[in-house]
């Protein structure tokens, strides 16, 4: 089984608490992206990132200081957005973290796909960014089938990623693949509506549940308990697990 999640925009450097165990699988491709981005003018970078003047200044300086070999943080601890805060990996047990290293994969516009303890540097590059690299019009074309290839053959893929990131995989899915969509939604006038912040919280909590319980089968996910969402067997299918806010 493989569980996929999105990265977070907010990132930190933490070289003290946990050691890196591995290097990103597609580091060669990451170097190509970095070289392309470092040739962007300040105005081109701001347009790519869609950032304020203040954020652009910070990120443009960071872009030209990135070292892919030094001052690295394990990916799971480098991202610090809401989902990762509620995952709380820093207080997970050793066996739970080992299980995440085997099972969890973080999709990234810059690194492609990451294991939790792959060493990474802070960056800014969303998967949906319109960065042209060689003959590729955007990052979806640049990464192509690579991310799917890294996941294929390991059993069901549990999708806890946003559409922006899961879109990097879905065009390459085969008929016999088990791609399980997990949806956290509110019922509004009879329709399912996803609210970003509580959904991110629930995704982080589900990753934590998977790690602590060593979940290996899809049907075990229905036992996930959330303060906000409950599993809805009537609306769920074999390929789509629906959790409704109560």
C-alpha positions as CSV (number, residue, x, y, z in Angstrom):
1,X,0.0,0.0,0.0
2,X,1.1,3.6,-0.7
3,X,-0.4,6.7,0.8
4,X,0.1,10.0,-1.1
5,X,-0.2,13.5,0.3
6,X,0.5,17.0,-0.9
7,X,3.4,19.1,0.4
8,X,3.0,22.4,2.2
9,X,4.1,25.9,1.2
10,X,5.4,26.6,4.7
11,X,8.8,24.9,5.3
12,X,11.4,24.9,8.0
13,X,15.0,23.7,8.4
14,X,15.4,21.2,11.3
15,X,18.7,19.3,11.4
16,X,18.7,18.5,15.1
17,X,15.7,16.3,15.9
18,X,15.7,13.7,13.1
19,X,18.4,12.5,10.7
20,X,17.8,12.0,7.0
21,X,17.8,8.3,5.8
22,X,17.7,8.7,2.1
23,X,18.0,11.1,-0.9
24,X,15.1,12.0,-3.2
25,X,14.6,9.5,-6.0
26,X,14.6,12.1,-8.8
27,X,17.3,14.5,-7.7
28,X,18.7,14.7,-11.2
29,X,15.4,16.1,-12.4
30,X,15.3,18.5,-9.4
31,X,18.6,19.9,-10.4
32,X,17.2,20.6,-13.9
33,X,14.3,22.5,-12.3
34,X,16.6,24.4,-10.0
35,X,18.9,25.5,-12.9
36,X,15.8,26.7,-14.8
37,X,14.4,28.6,-11.9
38,X,17.7,30.3,-11.0
39,X,17.8,31.7,-14.5
40,X,14.5,33.5,-14.0
41,X,14.4,37.2,-13.4
42,X,12.9,38.6,-10.2
43,X,9.7,39.6,-12.2
44,X,9.5,36.1,-13.9
45,X,9.8,34.4,-10.5
46,X,7.1,36.5,-9.0
47,X,4.8,35.7,-11.9
48,X,5.6,32.0,-11.5
49,X,5.0,32.0,-7.7
50,X,2.1,34.5,-7.7
51,X,3.5,36.0,-4.5
52,X,3.4,39.4,-2.8
53,X,6.5,41.6,-3.0
54,X,7.6,40.6,0.5
55,X,7.2,36.8,-0.2
56,X,8.9,37.2,-3.5
57,X,11.9,38.8,-2.0
58,X,12.3,36.0,0.6
59,X,11.8,33.3,-1.9
60,X,14.0,34.8,-4.6
61,X,16.8,35.0,-2.1
62,X,16.2,31.5,-0.9
63,X,16.2,30.2,-4.5
64,X,19.7,31.4,-5.1
65,X,21.0,30.0,-1.9
66,X,19.5,26.4,-2.2
67,X,22.1,23.7,-1.8
68,X,20.6,20.2,-2.6
69,X,23.4,18.5,-0.7
70,X,23.7,20.6,2.5
71,X,21.5,21.7,5.4
72,X,18.9,19.2,4.6
73,X,15.8,18.3,6.6
74,X,13.8,15.0,6.4
75,X,10.8,15.9,4.2
76,X,8.2,14.9,6.8
77,X,9.7,17.5,9.2
78,X,10.6,20.1,6.6
79,X,6.9,20.8,5.7
80,X,5.0,22.5,8.5
81,X,1.6,23.3,7.1
82,X,-1.7,22.4,8.8
83,X,-1.8,18.9,7.6
84,X,1.7,18.2,9.0
85,X,0.9,19.9,12.3
86,X,-2.0,17.6,12.9
87,X,0.0,14.6,11.7
88,X,2.5,15.5,14.5
89,X,5.3,13.3,13.3
90,X,7.7,14.5,15.9
91,X,5.8,12.6,18.6
92,X,5.2,9.4,16.6
93,X,6.9,6.2,17.9
94,X,9.9,4.8,16.1
95,X,7.9,1.9,14.6
96,X,5.2,4.3,13.3
97,X,7.8,6.5,11.6
98,X,9.4,3.4,10.1
99,X,6.1,2.4,8.7
100,X,5.6,5.9,7.2
101,X,9.0,5.7,5.5
102,X,7.8,2.5,3.8
103,X,4.3,3.6,3.0
104,X,3.9,7.4,2.8
105,X,4.9,9.4,-0.3
106,X,4.8,13.2,-0.6
107,X,4.2,14.6,-4.1
108,X,6.2,17.6,-4.9
109,X,6.5,20.0,-7.9
110,X,10.2,20.4,-7.1
111,X,11.3,16.9,-6.0
112,X,8.7,14.8,-7.8
113,X,8.0,12.3,-5.1
114,X,9.5,12.0,-1.6
115,X,9.8,9.5,1.2
116,X,9.4,10.9,4.7
117,X,13.1,10.8,5.5
118,X,14.4,12.0,2.2
119,X,16.7,15.0,2.9
120,X,15.3,18.2,1.2
121,X,15.9,21.9,1.3
122,X,13.1,24.5,1.5
123,X,11.8,25.6,-1.9
124,X,8.8,27.2,-3.5
125,X,7.4,25.5,-6.5
126,X,3.8,24.2,-6.7
127,X,2.9,21.4,-9.0
128,X,0.4,23.7,-10.9
129,X,3.1,26.3,-11.6
130,X,3.5,27.2,-15.3
131,X,7.3,26.5,-15.5
132,X,8.5,25.5,-18.9
133,X,11.5,23.2,-18.9
134,X,12.9,22.1,-22.3
135,X,10.1,20.7,-24.3
136,X,7.7,20.5,-21.3
137,X,5.0,23.2,-21.1
138,X,4.5,22.7,-17.3
139,X,5.4,20.5,-14.4
140,X,2.8,17.8,-15.2
141,X,4.5,17.3,-18.6
142,X,8.0,17.5,-17.1
143,X,7.3,14.8,-14.5
144,X,5.2,12.7,-16.9
145,X,4.8,9.1,-15.8
146,X,7.7,9.1,-13.4
147,X,5.6,9.7,-10.2
148,X,3.2,7.0,-11.2
149,X,6.1,4.6,-11.9
150,X,7.4,5.2,-8.4
151,X,4.1,4.1,-6.9
152,X,3.0,1.3,-9.2
153,X,3.3,-2.3,-8.1
154,X,3.0,-1.6,-4.3
155,X,-0.7,-2.3,-3.9
156,X,-3.5,0.2,-3.4
157,X,-2.8,3.9,-3.7
158,X,-4.6,5.9,-1.0
159,X,-5.1,9.4,-2.2
160,X,-5.0,12.0,0.5
161,X,-3.5,14.6,-1.9
162,X,-5.2,17.6,-3.4
163,X,-6.4,17.5,-7.0
164,X,-3.4,19.8,-8.0
165,X,-1.0,17.0,-7.0
166,X,-3.0,13.8,-7.6
167,X,-3.5,15.1,-11.2
168,X,0.2,14.2,-11.7
169,X,-0.7,10.6,-11.4
170,X,-4.3,10.0,-12.6
171,X,-3.6,10.2,-16.4
172,X,-1.3,7.2,-16.0
173,X,-3.5,4.9,-13.9
174,X,-4.1,1.4,-15.4
175,X,-7.5,-0.4,-15.3
176,X,-6.4,-2.8,-12.7
177,X,-4.9,-0.2,-10.3
178,X,-6.5,0.4,-7.0
179,X,-6.6,4.2,-6.6
180,X,-8.7,5.0,-3.5
181,X,-10.0,8.5,-3.2
182,X,-10.5,9.7,0.4
183,X,-12.9,12.6,0.7
184,X,-13.6,14.7,3.8
185,X,-16.7,16.8,3.1
186,X,-19.5,18.8,4.6
187,X,-23.1,18.2,3.5
188,X,-24.5,21.5,2.2
189,X,-28.0,21.5,0.7
190,X,-27.7,17.8,-0.1
191,X,-24.3,18.2,-1.9
192,X,-20.8,17.3,-0.7
193,X,-18.5,20.4,-0.2
194,X,-14.9,20.2,0.8
195,X,-13.7,22.9,3.2
196,X,-9.9,23.3,2.8
197,X,-8.8,23.8,6.4
198,X,-10.8,21.0,8.2
199,X,-10.0,18.6,5.3
200,X,-6.3,19.3,5.7
201,X,-6.5,18.6,9.4
202,X,-8.4,15.4,8.8
203,X,-5.8,14.2,6.2
204,X,-3.0,14.8,8.7
205,X,-4.9,12.9,11.4
206,X,-5.6,10.0,9.0
207,X,-1.9,9.7,8.2
208,X,-1.2,9.6,11.9
209,X,-3.8,6.8,12.3
210,X,-2.3,4.8,9.4
211,X,1.1,5.1,11.0
212,X,0.0,4.2,14.5
213,X,-2.2,1.3,13.5
214,X,0.1,0.1,10.7
215,X,-2.9,0.0,8.3
216,X,-2.3,-2.4,5.4
217,X,-5.8,-2.8,4.0
218,X,-8.3,-0.3,2.5
219,X,-11.2,-1.4,4.6
220,X,-9.3,-0.5,7.8
221,X,-9.5,3.2,6.9
222,X,-13.2,3.1,7.7
223,X,-12.3,2.8,11.3
224,X,-10.6,6.2,11.3
225,X,-12.0,8.4,14.0
226,X,-12.1,12.2,13.6
227,X,-13.5,14.9,15.9
228,X,-15.1,16.4,12.7
229,X,-15.8,13.6,10.2
230,X,-17.4,10.2,10.3
231,X,-17.2,7.4,7.7
232,X,-20.3,7.3,5.5
233,X,-20.8,3.7,4.1
234,X,-23.8,4.7,2.1
235,X,-22.0,7.3,0.0
236,X,-18.8,5.4,-0.2
237,X,-17.7,2.9,-2.9
238,X,-14.9,0.5,-3.3
239,X,-12.8,3.2,-4.9
240,X,-14.0,6.2,-3.0
241,X,-14.2,6.6,0.8
242,X,-16.4,9.4,2.0
243,X,-16.2,11.0,5.5
244,X,-19.0,13.5,6.4
245,X,-18.8,16.3,8.9
246,X,-21.1,15.8,11.8
